[in-house]
């Protein structure tokens, strides 16, 4: 990392640090949402579908433990994406005019986005461990990280297209619809509907549920699709950032 990239990254982190709401979003919201949801859910028996055409009998309380971290991460990471993109729109073009290359400012903003996503994932996994023990932490943790990266990118893209208020409302609604309803095995027959497979949360949520409840790992396909989603969205975010900071001709 060059000196100018380090300087731009430091400025980007200081810029986000001036927002007290960000710390509340990153720490308090996922901690409260995960612990409260698990604690208040009854241990009602429930049969759900797992990857590999398997079915599994568990309880509603364990299902909430399996999925709530992903829902909290998607919600918070998406809002962070909105904030980071709007900060870039406001400030990074001036850095480019001052002599920075667009790629240097992009690295700085993506570093902030990755760091905030990693923090909310860490907090969510930490509080999940206090109330729920997944069958396998590796796929469960990988799935939550992929959910965070995907939704952080979607939040950034919405921030590039819409004004801040509209982007914020969209990122309040879309993660809830995707992770909270469409992919949630607590609803319907315990498996996502066909249309839910078209949403970005489908693949990582299947990996998450498999890692949380299944003794073996049967979600190789969803894992690969999750990686494709995260890489594709990341590339589009980098392109959107480059366009947003390019000097107007």
Buried (B, 14 or more C-beta within 10 A) or exposed (E): EEEBBBBBBEBBBEBBEEEEEBEEBBBEBBBEBBBEBBEEBEEEEBEBBBBBEEEBEBBBBBBBBBBBBBBBBBBBBBBBBBBBBBBBBEBBBEBBEEEBBBEBBBBBBBBBBBBBBBBBBBBBBEBBBEBBEBBBBEBBBBBBBBBBBBBBBBBBBBBBEBEBEEBBEBBEEBBBEBBBEBBBBBEBEBBBEEEBBEBBBBBBBBBBBBBBBBEEBBBEEBBEBBBEBBEEBBEBBBEBBBEBBEEEE
